[in-house]
Amino acid sequence: MAEQLISGVKTKTLTLHHDDRGYLMEILRDDDRFLTTFGQATLSMSYPGVIKAFHYHDRQDDVWFFPSGSAQAVLYDLRKESPTYRLTNVFYPAETNPLLLFIPRGVAHGYRVLGNRPLTILYFTNESYDPENPDEHRIPYDDPEIGFEWETRHR
């Protein structure tokens, strides 16, 4: 049985089209219907072992894509009216596991860089960042309500 997705979260498995010249991969299309409007595209790089977590937005939806490196992406539903309130989802997007991840407003999100290479994240939002009125609420990575264990367990 597949893990239950947080209400409103969407994923898209991306396909690499290879030939003798290299590859091509479509990432985000208007007919994916992930964002209702386009606000901004941002590229960020993080070093191995870094945890960037958690934060959430009141107005902003995010679409994440990790073009290089490997991540453990964690989502936690903070929306009290949601049927998946307090549900956690974990994804492992990477350049070897290309995935597009839609994160609706009100869902806390963060990631940890896995492996020994830097990670890049390209993300799209439905509105531009406004430094005068930032729509970003921070939660500590070790928040007891979320209770996520970031340690890798040897199995």
C-alpha positions as a printed Julia matrix, in Angstrom:
155×3 Matrix{Float64}:
  0.0    0.0     0.0
  1.36   3.42   -0.94
  1.93   6.06    1.71
 -0.98   8.48    2.06
 -0.15  11.89    0.63
 -0.89  15.02    2.59
 -4.05  16.62    1.17
 -3.16  18.91   -1.73
  0.4   17.62   -2.14
  1.14  16.53   -5.7
  4.1   14.73   -7.21
  5.21  14.22  -10.77
  7.8   11.63  -11.73
 10.06  13.23  -14.3
 11.35  11.41  -17.38
 14.8   11.75  -18.9
 14.79  11.43  -22.68
 18.3   10.15  -23.56
 20.07   9.96  -26.88
 23.7   10.03  -28.03
 23.9   13.8   -27.42
 22.75  13.75  -23.79
 19.29  14.1   -22.31
 16.27  16.37  -22.09
 13.77  16.53  -19.23
 10.61  18.62  -19.0
 10.2   19.86  -15.44
  7.13  22.07  -15.02
  4.44  22.69  -17.62
  1.35  24.91  -17.51
 -0.85  21.85  -18.09
  0.54  20.22  -14.92
 -1.81  22.58  -13.05
  0.55  22.82  -10.07
  0.56  26.61   -9.69
 -2.49  28.82  -10.28
 -0.17  31.74  -11.1
  3.58  32.15  -11.58
  5.4   34.27   -9.03
  9.08  33.43   -8.98
 11.75  30.81   -9.78
 14.67  30.47   -7.37
 17.84  28.34   -7.34
 19.57  27.47   -4.08
 22.6   25.31   -3.2
 23.25  23.6     0.14
 26.32  21.73    1.37
 26.35  18.06    2.47
 24.69  17.43    5.83
 22.76  20.72    5.89
 19.19  20.65    7.18
 16.92  23.46    5.98
 13.76  22.98    7.98
 11.04  23.8     8.75
  8.99  26.65    7.34
  5.53  27.22    5.9
  3.56  29.9     4.06
  0.07  31.39    4.42
 -0.28  32.53    0.77
  2.51  30.83   -1.14
  2.54  27.42   -2.81
  5.92  25.88   -3.68
  7.01  23.49   -6.41
 10.38  21.86   -5.66
 12.84  20.22   -8.05
 16.32  18.95   -7.14
 18.52  18.92  -10.29
 21.73  17.78   -8.57
 22.58  15.96   -5.39
 20.23  13.98   -3.13
 17.7   15.14   -0.54
 15.38  13.91    2.14
 12.36  16.22    1.76
  9.93  16.26    4.68
  6.4   17.73    4.7
  4.12  18.12    7.73
  0.48  19.2     7.49
 -0.22  22.12    9.85
 -3.7   22.89    8.47
 -6.24  22.12   11.22
 -9.09  21.93    8.68
 -7.21  19.4     6.52
 -8.21  15.71    6.48
 -4.47  14.94    6.77
 -3.76  17.33    9.68
 -0.49  16.32   11.42
  0.43  13.79    8.71
  4.11  13.63    7.68
  5.34  12.73    4.18
  8.97  11.93    3.32
 10.38  11.97   -0.22
 13.86  11.23   -1.59
 14.24  13.41   -4.69
 17.64  13.36   -6.37
 19.28  13.72   -9.74
 18.97   9.93   -9.93
 15.33  10.08   -8.78
 13.9   13.14  -10.59
 10.69  14.25   -8.94
  8.59  17.41   -8.96
  6.93  18.1    -5.61
  4.01  20.52   -5.12
  3.71  21.83   -1.55
  0.49  23.7    -0.74
  0.39  26.67    1.61
 -0.02  25.66    5.25
  2.16  22.56    4.88
  5.49  22.82    6.7
  8.44  21.71    4.61
 12.16  21.26    4.79
 14.97  19.07    3.55
 18.29  17.49    4.49
 21.17  17.11    2.06
 22.14  13.45    1.71
 25.48  12.11    0.51
 28.78  13.92    0.11
 27.91  16.3    -2.76
 26.23  19.71   -2.62
 22.52  19.78   -3.4
 20.76  22.24   -5.68
 17.08  22.99   -5.47
 15.13  24.87   -8.1
 11.78  26.0    -6.8
  8.84  27.83   -8.27
  6.23  29.79   -6.33
  2.85  31.31   -7.08
  3.92  34.74   -5.81
  7.16  36.7    -5.61
  9.01  37.1    -2.33
  8.23  40.43   -0.69
 10.88  41.45    1.88
  8.47  44.08    3.29
  5.8   41.43    3.94
  7.5   38.01    3.91
  5.17  35.03    3.81
  7.53  32.72    5.63
  7.04  31.25    9.09
  9.95  29.33   10.61
  9.76  26.26   12.82
 12.87  24.58   14.33
 14.06  21.44   12.53
 13.67  19.53   15.81
 10.2   20.89   16.69
  8.58  18.44   19.16
  5.12  18.75   17.56
  6.47  17.6    14.2
  8.75  15.11   15.91
 10.73  14.19   12.81
 13.93  12.19   13.36
 16.51  13.48   10.86
 19.12  10.83   11.69
 19.89   8.14    9.12
 19.14   4.73   10.59
 21.31   1.81    9.56
 19.06  -1.06    8.51
